[in-house]
Amino acid sequence: QKEVEQDPGPLSVPEGAIVSLNCTYSNSAFQYFMWYRQYSRKGPELLMYTYSSGNKEDGRFTAQVDKSSKYISLFIRDSQPSDSATYLCAMYRQGAQKLVFGQGTRLTINP
Amino acid sequence: DAGVIQSPRHEVTEMGQEVTLRCKPISGHDYLFWYRQTMMRGLELLIYFNNNVPIDDSGMPEDRFSAKMPNASFSTLKIQPSEPRDSAVYFCASSFLYQPQHFGDGTRLSIL
């Protein structure tokens, strides 16, 4: 079993919809959680960074961490065609520098 | 600010040739990471450095792969001899301690 599980999709939604992307993980030692966005032929770009449990909001994006359920989410409000990309969750534990990535979810926003 | 810079962006070479990928991390970052990305396996960490010293190379697939970081602003990943199964996108990333990693745009490697 992988340490981090993420549905690879693809996920296709109409413009303006609310998008929910999720990851589950098995290692309770993970404390730092990230979401990266990767456009085609580009490197992963940091979107959200959270420590421990709770919510963090940045514009149309909200990251949510539920450590009790070992579950993290990324919500995109008012989705735009420019949000079409692959979204990767990533996490690491205190004292470690090795990021563990999910497989990535390919998202398409249809105009 | 300049981000992580990788070169070349694309490399096509024949099986058996030596391949050298280059990376310039973000100035001041003390961690540097090399990853490989494929459709089948996703992002895989190959090796990472702290203050130019290799810390963990457990992800390096075979002895054909080697990485160096001669100074704080430059690192190389070398494959010798290259094989078709090495075809992938190779990313370099850098960071401060316990901070998110910042990625370059990768080198797309094709071994014929």
Backbone of each chain as ProteinMPNN parsed JSONL, in Angstrom:
{"seq_chain_A": "QKEVEQDPGPLSVPEGAIVSLNCTYSNSAFQYFMWYRQYSRKGPELLMYTYSSGNKEDGRFTAQVDKSSKYISLFIRDSQPSDSATYLCAMYRQGAQKLVFGQGTRLTINP", "coords_chain_A": {"N_chain_A": [[0.847, -1.202, 0.0], [0.51, 2.211, -0.834], [2.034, 5.06, 0.751], [0.748, 7.497, 0.423], [-2.311, 8.118, -1.01], [-3.973, 8.99, -3.973], [-6.559, 9.81, -6.102], [-6.17, 9.343, -9.498], [-7.833, 10.387, -11.426], [-9.061, 10.901, -14.785], [-10.557, 14.122, -13.959], [-13.308, 15.988, -14.846], [-14.934, 19.025, -15.098], [-17.524, 21.577, -15.317], [-16.933, 25.044, -16.124], [-16.831, 27.335, -13.426], [-17.757, 25.624, -11.492], [-17.484, 24.089, -8.209], [-14.576, 22.539, -7.187], [-13.359, 19.56, -5.763], [-10.566, 18.079, -4.461], [-8.729, 15.286, -3.307], [-6.685, 13.542, -0.861], [-5.535, 10.633, 0.792], [-3.69, 9.319, 3.56], [-1.282, 7.18, 5.18], [0.641, 7.342, 7.164], [0.851, 8.484, 10.323], [2.67, 10.277, 11.253], [3.08, 12.337, 9.503], [3.19, 15.814, 9.099], [3.382, 18.183, 7.707], [1.829, 19.603, 4.968], [1.189, 19.829, 1.544], [-0.027, 21.258, -1.521], [0.516, 20.953, -4.908], [0.481, 22.398, -8.166], [0.578, 21.339, -11.472], [1.246, 22.241, -14.66], [1.047, 21.2, -18.101], [4.106, 20.078, -19.342], [5.589, 21.573, -17.573], [7.185, 22.323, -14.397], [6.183, 21.132, -11.086], [4.26, 23.439, -9.22], [4.139, 25.264, -6.267], [1.147, 25.49, -4.492], [-0.453, 25.522, -2.128], [0.3, 25.445, 1.367], [0.322, 23.834, 4.387], [0.402, 23.383, 7.93], [-0.036, 20.774, 10.141], [-3.379, 20.163, 11.448], [-6.474, 21.64, 10.156], [-7.821, 24.506, 8.354], [-6.889, 26.385, 5.444], [-7.004, 29.306, 3.583], [-6.727, 30.769, 0.36], [-7.432, 33.092, -1.745], [-9.307, 31.76, -4.334], [-8.816, 29.225, -3.508], [-8.885, 26.615, -1.094], [-7.351, 24.833, 1.432], [-7.576, 21.876, 3.292], [-7.01, 20.032, 6.223], [-7.346, 17.012, 7.856], [-6.259, 15.438, 10.381], [-7.035, 13.411, 12.08], [-8.512, 11.714, 10.529], [-6.712, 11.194, 8.621], [-6.619, 12.607, 6.128], [-6.619, 14.819, 3.43], [-7.674, 17.786, 1.727], [-8.286, 19.758, -1.202], [-9.968, 22.57, -2.199], [-11.432, 24.196, -4.927], [-12.886, 27.128, -5.759], [-15.323, 28.66, -7.948], [-14.273, 27.693, -10.458], [-11.909, 27.932, -13.152], [-11.05, 27.76, -16.67], [-8.281, 28.04, -16.808], [-7.451, 26.735, -14.573], [-7.112, 24.156, -15.245], [-5.133, 21.404, -14.971], [-2.639, 19.192, -13.555], [-2.98, 18.133, -10.25], [-1.088, 17.747, -7.399], [-0.82, 16.194, -4.292], [1.264, 16.49, -1.408], [3.461, 15.58, 1.237], [5.278, 15.71, 4.384], [7.058, 14.457, 7.257], [7.809, 15.712, 10.561], [11.181, 16.46, 11.034], [12.078, 15.234, 8.787], [13.151, 15.554, 5.393], [12.231, 14.516, 3.103], [9.857, 14.604, 0.691], [6.697, 13.097, 0.302], [4.794, 12.154, -2.343], [1.472, 12.23, -3.75], [-0.171, 10.466, -6.454], [-1.188, 12.298, -8.199], [-3.862, 14.232, -9.563], [-5.55, 14.591, -12.523], [-7.037, 17.391, -13.793], [-9.653, 18.904, -15.612], [-11.154, 21.856, -16.653], [-14.025, 22.762, -18.156], [-14.97, 25.167, -20.574]], "CA_chain_A": [[0.0, 0.0, 0.0], [1.278, 3.449, -0.888], [1.869, 5.944, 1.91], [-0.201, 8.558, 0.063], [-3.189, 7.683, -2.09], [-4.675, 10.078, -4.633], [-7.261, 9.344, -7.294], [-5.548, 10.015, -10.641], [-8.828, 10.95, -12.322], [-9.213, 12.356, -14.894], [-11.741, 14.776, -13.455], [-13.721, 17.024, -15.781], [-16.068, 19.763, -14.543], [-17.795, 22.81, -16.069], [-16.431, 26.299, -15.569], [-17.646, 27.892, -12.357], [-18.072, 24.605, -10.485], [-16.566, 23.894, -7.089], [-13.814, 21.31, -7.363], [-12.812, 18.972, -4.544], [-9.491, 17.114, -4.705], [-8.473, 14.657, -2.007], [-5.646, 12.535, -0.655], [-5.477, 9.955, 2.08], [-2.333, 8.885, 3.858], [-1.262, 6.138, 6.209], [1.643, 7.622, 8.181], [0.343, 9.509, 11.227], [3.755, 11.219, 11.564], [3.078, 13.46, 8.564], [2.73, 17.048, 9.757], [3.418, 19.289, 6.763], [1.029, 19.176, 3.835], [1.274, 20.756, 0.424], [-0.647, 21.0, -2.813], [1.226, 21.509, -6.048], [-0.212, 22.394, -9.448], [1.536, 21.112, -12.553], [0.768, 22.392, -16.024], [1.727, 20.338, -19.046], [5.48, 20.42, -19.716], [6.162, 22.478, -16.591], [7.425, 21.702, -13.107], [5.161, 21.382, -10.058], [4.28, 24.786, -8.653], [3.488, 25.231, -4.959], [-0.142, 26.188, -4.44], [-0.861, 25.688, -0.738], [1.201, 24.807, 2.344], [-0.29, 23.89, 5.706], [1.037, 22.609, 8.99], [-0.963, 20.092, 11.034], [-4.783, 20.152, 11.048], [-7.151, 22.915, 9.992], [-8.082, 25.05, 7.018], [-6.153, 27.572, 4.997], [-7.649, 29.847, 2.395], [-5.942, 31.718, -0.431], [-8.235, 33.401, -2.917], [-10.317, 30.744, -4.655], [-8.334, 27.915, -3.051], [-8.922, 26.288, 0.33], [-6.75, 23.552, 1.786], [-8.14, 21.354, 4.536], [-6.291, 18.866, 6.735], [-7.997, 16.309, 8.961], [-5.251, 14.446, 10.792], [-7.684, 12.272, 12.742], [-8.949, 10.809, 9.461], [-5.587, 11.075, 7.669], [-7.313, 12.994, 4.9], [-6.457, 16.228, 3.101], [-8.489, 18.196, 0.591], [-8.105, 21.064, -1.831], [-11.192, 23.032, -2.835], [-11.285, 25.311, -5.858], [-14.182, 27.766, -6.007], [-15.417, 29.401, -9.202], [-13.183, 27.131, -11.264], [-11.65, 28.563, -14.438], [-10.29, 26.902, -17.598], [-6.847, 28.131, -16.49], [-7.16, 25.807, -13.466], [-6.89, 22.828, -15.821], [-3.755, 21.01, -14.674], [-2.556, 18.064, -12.633], [-2.791, 18.59, -8.875], [-0.39, 16.74, -6.598], [-0.66, 16.418, -2.863], [2.587, 16.081, -0.936], [3.55, 15.737, 2.687], [6.43, 15.117, 5.055], [6.971, 14.424, 8.715], [8.787, 16.5, 11.297], [12.516, 15.86, 11.081], [12.433, 14.645, 7.494], [13.091, 16.472, 4.264], [11.758, 13.79, 1.924], [8.445, 14.769, 0.399], [6.008, 11.953, -0.271], [3.781, 12.697, -3.253], [0.417, 11.434, -4.325], [0.008, 10.185, -7.876], [-1.638, 13.446, -8.976], [-5.191, 14.173, -10.184], [-5.628, 15.422, -13.729], [-8.283, 18.151, -13.752], [-9.998, 19.725, -16.772], [-12.302, 22.75, -16.468], [-14.593, 22.991, -19.492], [-15.641, 26.475, -20.701]], "C_chain_A": [[0.877, 1.245, 0.0], [1.014, 4.28, 0.357], [0.837, 7.025, 1.657], [-0.997, 8.082, -1.142], [-3.952, 8.883, -2.646], [-5.292, 9.535, -5.909], [-6.695, 10.08, -8.51], [-6.526, 10.668, -11.602], [-8.808, 10.227, -13.667], [-10.558, 12.849, -14.366], [-12.068, 15.939, -14.383], [-14.972, 17.7, -15.238], [-16.307, 21.015, -15.366], [-17.221, 24.029, -15.351], [-17.397, 26.837, -14.515], [-17.982, 26.908, -11.249], [-17.068, 24.653, -9.333], [-15.894, 22.535, -7.272], [-13.273, 20.854, -6.011], [-11.798, 17.9, -4.917], [-9.035, 16.573, -3.351], [-7.283, 13.71, -2.031], [-5.841, 11.897, 0.71], [-4.053, 9.474, 2.306], [-2.355, 7.929, 5.038], [-0.32, 6.458, 7.368], [1.183, 8.773, 9.071], [1.418, 10.535, 11.606], [3.808, 12.403, 10.601], [2.489, 14.692, 9.238], [2.663, 18.238, 8.809], [2.775, 18.813, 5.463], [1.038, 20.262, 2.767], [0.402, 20.302, -0.739], [0.179, 21.719, -3.87], [0.319, 21.425, -7.27], [0.85, 22.228, -10.526], [0.842, 21.231, -13.892], [1.609, 21.498, -16.93], [3.101, 20.909, -19.406], [6.097, 21.484, -18.806], [6.425, 21.707, -15.294], [6.278, 21.948, -12.142], [5.38, 22.752, -9.411], [3.522, 24.753, -7.324], [2.23, 26.096, -4.956], [-0.528, 26.508, -2.992], [0.078, 24.899, 0.172], [0.566, 24.961, 3.711], [0.476, 23.001, 6.673], [-0.053, 22.071, 9.904], [-2.402, 20.246, 10.555], [-5.339, 21.56, 10.862], [-7.327, 23.297, 8.547], [-7.159, 26.211, 6.731], [-6.756, 28.024, 3.686], [-6.721, 30.83, 1.698], [-6.707, 31.976, -1.717], [-9.307, 32.352, -3.145], [-9.965, 29.353, -4.132], [-8.425, 27.788, -1.525], [-8.321, 24.908, 0.537], [-7.26, 23.147, 3.159], [-7.356, 20.111, 4.941], [-7.066, 18.291, 7.91], [-7.064, 15.181, 9.384], [-5.901, 13.23, 11.443], [-8.14, 11.235, 11.72], [-7.838, 10.531, 8.462], [-6.077, 11.399, 6.248], [-7.046, 14.47, 4.666], [-7.231, 16.544, 1.836], [-8.031, 19.544, 0.07], [-9.414, 21.398, -2.535], [-10.86, 24.218, -3.734], [-12.677, 25.864, -6.123], [-14.146, 28.499, -7.344], [-14.318, 28.961, -10.174], [-13.136, 27.764, -12.652], [-10.927, 27.592, -15.361], [-8.79, 26.916, -17.318], [-6.457, 27.265, -15.291], [-6.912, 24.38, -13.964], [-5.414, 22.471, -15.701], [-3.806, 19.696, -13.898], [-2.236, 18.602, -11.246], [-2.198, 17.451, -8.047], [-0.421, 17.128, -5.131], [0.723, 15.908, -2.461], [2.662, 16.335, 0.564], [4.877, 15.2, 3.212], [6.289, 15.262, 6.561], [8.028, 15.316, 9.32], [10.121, 15.766, 11.316], [12.957, 15.249, 9.779], [12.356, 15.701, 6.408], [12.551, 15.802, 3.008], [10.253, 13.973, 1.795], [7.889, 13.465, -0.162], [4.84, 12.498, -1.074], [2.672, 11.696, -3.513], [0.665, 11.279, -5.815], [-0.359, 11.387, -8.747], [-3.013, 13.202, -9.571], [-5.205, 15.122, -11.369], [-7.011, 16.059, -13.798], [-8.456, 18.959, -15.036], [-11.243, 20.534, -16.442], [-12.802, 23.128, -17.862], [-15.324, 24.333, -19.563], [-17.127, 26.309, -21.022]], "O_chain_A": [[1.86, 1.326, 0.737], [-0.066, 4.224, 0.945], [0.124, 7.43, 2.576], [-0.431, 7.693, -2.164], [-4.504, 9.686, -1.895], [-4.619, 8.877, -6.702], [-6.733, 11.31, -8.555], [-6.12, 11.414, -12.493], [-8.556, 9.022, -13.689], [-11.546, 12.116, -14.328], [-11.21, 16.774, -14.673], [-15.963, 17.03, -14.947], [-15.395, 21.482, -16.049], [-17.052, 24.033, -14.132], [-18.615, 26.797, -14.69], [-18.443, 27.31, -10.181], [-15.964, 25.18, -9.466], [-16.557, 21.519, -7.484], [-12.792, 21.662, -5.218], [-12.127, 16.933, -5.604], [-8.964, 17.314, -2.37], [-6.923, 13.155, -3.07], [-6.263, 12.553, 1.662], [-3.305, 9.249, 1.355], [-3.323, 7.877, 5.797], [-0.473, 5.895, 8.452], [1.132, 9.918, 8.622], [1.103, 11.556, 12.217], [4.516, 13.375, 10.862], [1.431, 14.629, 9.865], [1.953, 19.205, 9.086], [3.128, 17.762, 4.928], [0.91, 21.45, 3.06], [0.134, 19.113, -0.91], [0.494, 22.903, -3.755], [-0.498, 20.513, -7.397], [1.888, 22.889, -10.499], [-0.035, 20.434, -14.227], [2.72, 21.096, -16.584], [3.225, 22.089, -19.733], [7.009, 22.206, -19.209], [5.95, 20.585, -15.119], [5.483, 22.866, -12.346], [6.501, 23.156, -9.105], [2.392, 24.269, -7.264], [2.246, 27.26, -5.357], [-0.889, 27.643, -2.678], [0.582, 23.838, -0.196], [0.299, 26.078, 4.155], [1.103, 22.014, 6.289], [-0.897, 22.827, 10.385], [-2.626, 20.442, 9.36], [-4.766, 22.54, 11.338], [-7.026, 22.526, 7.635], [-6.711, 26.921, 7.631], [-6.989, 27.217, 2.786], [-6.024, 31.616, 2.341], [-6.643, 31.188, -2.66], [-10.12, 32.081, -2.261], [-10.74, 28.412, -4.3], [-8.092, 28.71, -0.781], [-8.73, 23.937, -0.1], [-7.362, 23.971, 4.069], [-7.073, 19.246, 4.112], [-7.402, 19.01, 8.851], [-7.087, 14.096, 8.804], [-5.361, 12.127, 11.36], [-8.155, 10.036, 12.0], [-8.008, 9.717, 7.555], [-5.966, 10.595, 5.322], [-7.217, 15.288, 5.57], [-7.421, 15.682, 0.978], [-7.468, 20.359, 0.801], [-9.909, 20.626, -3.355], [-10.111, 25.118, -3.355], [-13.544, 25.163, -6.646], [-13.084, 28.906, -7.815], [-13.533, 29.782, -10.647], [-14.165, 28.087, -13.245], [-10.251, 26.682, -14.879], [-8.102, 25.924, -17.56], [-5.271, 27.079, -15.021], [-6.543, 23.503, -13.183], [-4.553, 23.151, -16.261], [-4.88, 19.163, -13.622], [-1.335, 19.425, -11.082], [-2.738, 16.346, -8.003], [-0.086, 18.256, -4.771], [1.277, 15.011, -3.096], [1.984, 17.221, 1.084], [5.516, 14.356, 2.584], [5.512, 16.075, 7.063], [9.025, 15.64, 8.676], [10.166, 14.567, 11.591], [14.093, 14.789, 9.664], [11.569, 16.643, 6.508], [12.425, 16.444, 1.966], [9.481, 13.559, 2.659], [8.523, 12.811, -0.99], [3.997, 13.221, -0.543], [2.887, 10.484, -3.5], [1.585, 11.878, -6.371], [0.093, 11.494, -9.887], [-3.306, 12.098, -10.031], [-4.908, 16.309, -11.234], [-8.025, 15.364, -13.855], [-7.522, 19.618, -15.493], [-12.257, 19.986, -16.008], [-12.077, 23.742, -18.645], [-16.187, 24.619, -18.733], [-17.842, 27.301, -21.163]]}, "seq_chain_B": "DAGVIQSPRHEVTEMGQEVTLRCKPISGHDYLFWYRQTMMRGLELLIYFNNNVPIDDSGMPEDRFSAKMPNASFSTLKIQPSEPRDSAVYFCASSFLYQPQHFGDGTRLSIL", "coords_chain_B": {"N_chain_B": [[12.532, 37.159, -8.467], [14.876, 34.67, -9.452], [13.948, 31.413, -10.313], [14.357, 27.856, -9.794], [16.697, 26.645, -12.023], [17.002, 24.636, -14.822], [18.919, 22.704, -17.113], [19.724, 20.752, -20.048], [16.515, 21.689, -21.531], [15.349, 19.818, -23.124], [16.439, 16.59, -24.134], [17.702, 14.405, -26.413], [19.039, 11.347, -27.084], [21.198, 8.62, -28.012], [21.019, 5.209, -27.013], [23.371, 4.096, -24.623], [24.952, 6.318, -24.605], [26.485, 8.976, -22.694], [24.729, 11.016, -20.422], [24.193, 14.238, -19.184], [22.627, 16.143, -16.819], [21.709, 19.36, -15.664], [21.528, 21.674, -12.909], [20.567, 24.665, -11.323], [20.073, 25.824, -8.197], [17.673, 27.753, -6.213], [18.987, 30.733, -4.977], [20.556, 30.649, -1.852], [19.018, 28.596, -0.791], [19.369, 25.58, 1.054], [18.928, 22.949, 0.602], [18.838, 20.488, -1.94], [17.198, 18.699, -4.457], [16.787, 15.838, -6.547], [14.501, 14.558, -8.864], [12.584, 12.068, -10.623], [10.115, 11.783, -13.109], [7.521, 9.796, -14.306], [4.798, 8.474, -16.246], [3.914, 6.035, -15.294], [5.023, 5.694, -12.699], [4.906, 8.098, -11.394], [6.134, 10.893, -9.469], [9.363, 10.432, -8.414], [11.738, 10.45, -5.86], [15.152, 10.801, -6.313], [17.7, 11.512, -5.222], [18.989, 13.547, -2.536], [20.564, 16.569, -1.4], [22.206, 18.274, 1.268], [23.507, 21.319, 2.078], [25.423, 20.913, 0.037], [26.223, 18.305, 0.427], [25.652, 14.88, -0.197], [22.771, 13.369, 1.116], [20.805, 11.388, 1.081], [20.675, 8.814, -1.05], [19.105, 6.743, -1.777], [17.132, 6.431, -3.638], [18.288, 6.366, -6.113], [18.423, 4.637, -9.074], [20.339, 2.777, -10.144], [23.839, 1.884, -10.432], [24.527, 3.228, -12.668], [23.641, 5.768, -12.486], [24.611, 8.915, -11.232], [25.206, 11.651, -9.001], [26.235, 14.993, -8.361], [27.264, 17.769, -6.345], [29.028, 20.318, -6.611], [29.201, 22.908, -5.638], [27.281, 25.484, -3.921], [25.586, 26.489, -5.821], [25.174, 24.851, -7.976], [24.413, 21.753, -9.523], [24.735, 18.41, -10.778], [23.277, 15.692, -12.565], [24.094, 12.573, -13.649], [23.976, 10.116, -16.179], [25.277, 7.133, -17.12], [26.145, 4.186, -18.674], [23.453, 5.364, -20.775], [20.046, 4.121, -20.995], [17.104, 3.012, -22.796], [14.965, 2.785, -20.931], [15.455, 4.775, -19.153], [14.255, 7.005, -20.041], [12.383, 9.825, -19.329], [10.949, 12.571, -17.403], [13.092, 14.701, -15.766], [13.391, 16.302, -12.726], [14.634, 19.043, -10.847], [14.745, 20.34, -7.566], [14.626, 22.809, -4.94], [15.073, 23.937, -1.524], [14.551, 25.555, 1.72], [15.265, 24.366, 5.055], [12.65, 22.369, 6.258], [10.799, 23.713, 4.727], [8.579, 24.279, 1.902], [9.346, 22.646, -1.208], [10.744, 23.998, -4.183], [10.349, 23.742, -7.598], [12.161, 23.218, -10.671], [11.609, 23.536, -14.253], [12.174, 21.159, -15.432], [13.925, 18.496, -17.236], [13.34, 16.999, -20.214], [13.919, 13.845, -21.092], [14.891, 11.675, -23.624], [15.765, 8.505, -24.561], [16.998, 6.784, -27.197]], "CA_chain_B": [[13.6, 36.226, -8.104], [15.022, 33.55, -10.357], [13.589, 30.136, -9.727], [15.299, 26.772, -10.072], [16.973, 26.623, -13.461], [17.518, 23.354, -15.292], [19.302, 22.609, -18.514], [18.88, 21.32, -21.089], [15.08, 21.43, -21.367], [15.083, 18.564, -23.832], [17.652, 15.872, -24.522], [17.456, 13.16, -27.132], [20.329, 10.731, -27.338], [21.123, 7.183, -28.289], [21.352, 4.268, -25.951], [24.792, 3.908, -24.4], [25.629, 7.604, -24.472], [26.454, 9.637, -21.394], [23.803, 12.143, -20.342], [24.418, 15.089, -18.013], [21.576, 17.119, -16.563], [22.251, 20.408, -14.811], [20.552, 22.39, -12.08], [20.977, 25.795, -10.484], [18.983, 26.003, -7.232], [17.389, 29.111, -5.77], [20.075, 31.23, -4.147], [20.319, 30.614, -0.415], [18.438, 27.315, -0.371], [20.432, 24.669, 1.456], [18.588, 21.588, 0.203], [18.616, 20.294, -3.376], [16.59, 17.382, -4.703], [16.593, 15.373, -7.928], [13.359, 13.669, -9.019], [12.248, 11.552, -11.947], [8.667, 11.642, -13.246], [6.989, 9.011, -15.411], [3.361, 8.234, -16.127], [3.657, 4.82, -14.512], [5.512, 5.732, -11.321], [4.756, 9.423, -10.804], [7.359, 11.582, -9.061], [10.217, 9.612, -7.549], [12.945, 11.124, -5.381], [16.356, 10.039, -6.619], [18.76, 11.844, -4.283], [18.975, 14.935, -2.122], [21.767, 17.141, -0.804], [22.105, 19.353, 2.242], [24.789, 22.045, 2.071], [26.272, 20.303, -0.988], [26.587, 16.937, 0.807], [24.542, 13.941, -0.437], [22.208, 12.866, 2.362], [20.057, 10.146, 0.849], [20.667, 8.454, -2.48], [18.443, 5.44, -1.845], [16.256, 6.385, -4.802], [19.053, 6.245, -7.351], [18.051, 3.295, -9.524], [21.447, 1.856, -10.368], [25.152, 2.533, -10.449], [24.667, 4.054, -13.874], [23.243, 7.117, -12.111], [25.422, 9.574, -10.22], [24.891, 13.07, -8.836], [27.234, 15.768, -7.644], [26.949, 19.17, -6.074], [30.353, 20.871, -6.304], [29.05, 24.146, -4.864], [25.897, 25.766, -3.519], [24.765, 27.011, -6.915], [25.225, 23.998, -9.161], [24.385, 20.304, -9.314], [24.568, 17.615, -11.988], [22.839, 14.293, -12.514], [24.711, 11.947, -14.802], [23.59, 8.737, -16.481], [26.284, 6.551, -17.988], [25.56, 4.461, -19.985], [22.006, 5.549, -20.76], [19.217, 3.067, -21.553], [15.763, 3.526, -23.134], [14.08, 2.854, -19.757], [15.763, 6.01, -18.407], [13.461, 8.093, -20.617], [11.488, 10.381, -18.304], [11.235, 13.973, -17.125], [13.895, 14.806, -14.552], [13.21, 17.6, -12.078], [15.449, 19.49, -9.732], [13.999, 21.207, -6.652], [15.429, 23.266, -3.811], [14.272, 24.455, -0.413], [15.123, 25.716, 3.053], [14.87, 23.311, 5.974], [11.238, 22.276, 6.629], [9.986, 24.577, 3.889], [8.206, 23.6, 0.651], [10.332, 22.585, -2.278], [10.45, 24.731, -5.403], [10.809, 22.922, -8.699], [12.441, 23.735, -11.995], [10.682, 23.067, -15.288], [12.522, 19.8, -15.807], [14.585, 18.098, -18.481], [12.634, 15.87, -20.842], [14.984, 12.985, -21.621], [14.492, 10.538, -24.465], [16.886, 7.643, -24.941], [16.533, 5.979, -28.339]], "C_chain_B": [[13.665, 35.093, -9.109], [14.637, 32.287, -9.621], [14.686, 29.127, -9.951], [15.464, 26.672, -11.593], [17.601, 25.299, -13.842], [17.904, 23.445, -16.764], [19.856, 21.229, -18.812], [17.404, 21.072, -20.807], [14.684, 20.116, -22.036], [16.412, 17.928, -24.206], [17.215, 14.591, -25.196], [18.813, 12.576, -27.48], [20.155, 9.236, -27.547], [21.566, 6.365, -27.081], [22.868, 4.094, -25.85], [25.565, 5.194, -24.217], [25.545, 8.12, -23.038], [25.535, 10.85, -21.462], [24.113, 12.924, -19.068], [23.327, 16.142, -17.933], [22.094, 18.099, -15.514], [21.165, 21.172, -14.08], [21.22, 23.513, -11.311], [19.849, 26.046, -9.498], [18.726, 27.482, -6.945], [18.48, 29.536, -4.784], [19.682, 31.216, -2.669], [19.694, 29.322, 0.088], [19.554, 26.335, -0.039], [20.096, 23.202, 1.194], [18.348, 21.557, -1.306], [18.193, 18.852, -3.611], [16.568, 17.097, -6.204], [15.457, 14.351, -7.933], [13.292, 13.173, -10.463], [10.73, 11.366, -11.986], [8.319, 10.84, -14.479], [5.493, 8.812, -15.187], [3.093, 7.069, -15.181], [3.961, 4.999, -13.031], [5.372, 7.095, -10.663], [6.104, 10.055, -10.502], [8.136, 10.702, -8.084], [11.442, 10.43, -7.146], [14.149, 10.23, -5.659], [17.429, 10.251, -5.544], [18.526, 13.253, -3.768], [20.227, 15.306, -1.355], [21.369, 18.174, 0.252], [23.473, 20.017, 2.321], [25.837, 21.323, 1.226], [26.671, 18.86, -0.683], [25.42, 16.002, 0.515], [24.084, 13.313, 0.871], [21.55, 11.511, 2.169], [20.011, 9.879, -0.648], [19.961, 7.121, -2.69], [17.516, 5.317, -3.048], [16.981, 6.279, -6.127], [18.916, 4.812, -7.861], [19.216, 2.322, -9.657], [22.747, 2.645, -10.349], [25.369, 3.382, -11.694], [24.326, 5.516, -13.59], [24.201, 7.66, -11.048], [25.048, 11.047, -10.172], [25.977, 13.729, -8.019], [26.708, 17.161, -7.38], [28.251, 19.836, -5.654], [30.306, 22.184, -5.532], [27.568, 24.435, -4.659], [25.003, 26.185, -4.67], [24.734, 26.094, -8.132], [25.203, 22.522, -8.771], [24.215, 19.618, -10.666], [24.042, 16.226, -11.644], [23.329, 13.643, -13.792], [24.212, 10.511, -14.946], [24.603, 8.198, -17.493], [26.416, 5.062, -17.714], [24.043, 4.57, -19.896], [21.305, 4.37, -21.435], [17.832, 3.634, -21.852], [14.843, 3.656, -21.925], [14.39, 4.052, -18.862], [14.964, 7.191, -18.946], [12.392, 8.541, -19.631], [11.701, 11.889, -18.284], [11.957, 14.032, -15.781], [13.765, 16.228, -14.003], [14.24, 17.805, -10.985], [14.578, 20.406, -8.884], [14.943, 21.668, -5.55], [14.536, 23.858, -2.737], [15.166, 24.843, 0.762], [14.646, 24.548, 3.899], [13.394, 23.44, 6.351], [10.343, 23.24, 5.86], [9.639, 23.856, 2.581], [9.314, 23.658, -0.382], [9.828, 23.349, -3.498], [11.124, 24.017, -6.558], [11.203, 23.746, -9.919], [11.448, 23.17, -13.001], [11.106, 21.741, -15.912], [13.321, 19.676, -17.083], [13.843, 16.873, -18.998], [13.672, 15.041, -21.585], [14.398, 11.826, -22.411], [15.742, 9.782, -24.88], [16.386, 6.684, -26.028], [17.239, 4.624, -28.42]], "O_chain_B": [[12.632, 34.606, -9.57], [14.961, 32.115, -8.446], [15.82, 29.492, -10.263], [14.485, 26.621, -12.337], [18.605, 24.885, -13.263], [17.288, 24.171, -17.546], [20.408, 20.587, -17.918], [17.083, 20.298, -19.905], [13.796, 19.404, -21.566], [17.377, 18.613, -24.545], [16.462, 13.796, -24.634], [19.64, 13.242, -28.103], [19.092, 8.672, -27.286], [22.376, 6.798, -26.261], [23.558, 3.962, -26.861], [26.698, 5.181, -23.735], [24.652, 7.747, -22.276], [25.558, 11.61, -22.43], [24.277, 12.337, -17.999], [23.13, 16.929, -18.859], [22.821, 17.719, -14.596], [20.038, 21.303, -14.559], [22.29, 23.343, -10.727], [18.76, 26.444, -9.912], [19.48, 28.35, -7.387], [18.842, 28.787, -3.877], [18.619, 31.706, -2.289], [19.826, 28.986, 1.264], [20.558, 26.259, -0.747], [20.883, 22.314, 1.523], [17.743, 22.466, -1.874], [18.755, 17.917, -3.042], [16.358, 17.995, -7.019], [15.437, 13.414, -7.135], [13.857, 13.768, -11.38], [10.13, 10.865, -11.035], [8.768, 11.162, -15.58], [4.995, 8.964, -14.072], [2.166, 7.11, -14.372], [3.216, 4.496, -12.189], [5.69, 7.238, -9.482], [7.093, 9.792, -11.187], [7.609, 10.285, -7.053], [12.102, 11.03, -7.994], [14.165, 9.056, -5.29], [17.994, 9.29, -5.022], [17.935, 14.076, -4.466], [20.869, 14.456, -0.738], [20.344, 18.846, 0.141], [24.476, 19.36, 2.598], [26.981, 21.148, 1.644], [27.396, 18.251, -1.47], [24.297, 16.287, 0.932], [24.892, 12.791, 1.639], [21.713, 10.603, 2.985], [19.391, 10.621, -1.409], [20.205, 6.444, -3.689], [17.154, 4.206, -3.436], [16.342, 6.117, -7.166], [19.261, 3.87, -7.148], [19.077, 1.149, -9.31], [22.764, 3.873, -10.265], [26.311, 4.173, -11.75], [24.684, 6.401, -14.368], [24.555, 6.964, -10.096], [24.625, 11.622, -11.174], [26.561, 13.128, -7.117], [25.834, 17.666, -8.085], [28.548, 19.91, -4.462], [31.267, 22.535, -4.847], [26.709, 23.714, -5.166], [23.783, 26.234, -4.515], [24.313, 26.515, -9.209], [25.872, 22.097, -7.829], [23.623, 20.182, -11.586], [24.327, 15.672, -10.582], [23.019, 14.104, -14.891], [24.05, 9.792, -13.961], [24.759, 8.747, -18.584], [26.776, 4.694, -16.596], [23.42, 3.94, -19.04], [21.864, 3.71, -22.312], [17.42, 4.62, -21.241], [14.01, 4.561, -21.896], [13.656, 4.314, -17.908], [14.997, 8.273, -18.36], [11.594, 7.733, -19.157], [12.516, 12.425, -19.035], [11.487, 13.479, -14.786], [13.994, 17.212, -14.706], [14.655, 16.869, -10.301], [13.767, 21.163, -9.417], [15.937, 21.005, -5.257], [13.393, 24.232, -2.996], [16.353, 24.517, 0.804], [13.732, 23.823, 3.508], [12.947, 24.524, 6.727], [9.238, 23.547, 6.307], [10.337, 22.919, 2.194], [10.109, 24.597, -0.42], [8.635, 23.343, -3.801], [12.317, 23.721, -6.509], [10.658, 24.821, -10.167], [10.549, 22.411, -12.636], [10.449, 21.257, -16.833], [13.393, 20.598, -17.896], [13.734, 15.854, -18.316], [14.234, 15.485, -22.586], [13.529, 11.098, -21.932], [16.659, 10.349, -25.474], [15.477, 5.885, -25.803], [16.96, 3.835, -29.323]]}, "name": "protein", "num_of_chains": 2, "seq": "QKEVEQDPGPLSVPEGAIVSLNCTYSNSAFQYFMWYRQYSRKGPELLMYTYSSGNKEDGRFTAQVDKSSKYISLFIRDSQPSDSATYLCAMYRQGAQKLVFGQGTRLTINPDAGVIQSPRHEVTEMGQEVTLRCKPISGHDYLFWYRQTMMRGLELLIYFNNNVPIDDSGMPEDRFSAKMPNASFSTLKIQPSEPRDSAVYFCASSFLYQPQHFGDGTRLSIL"}
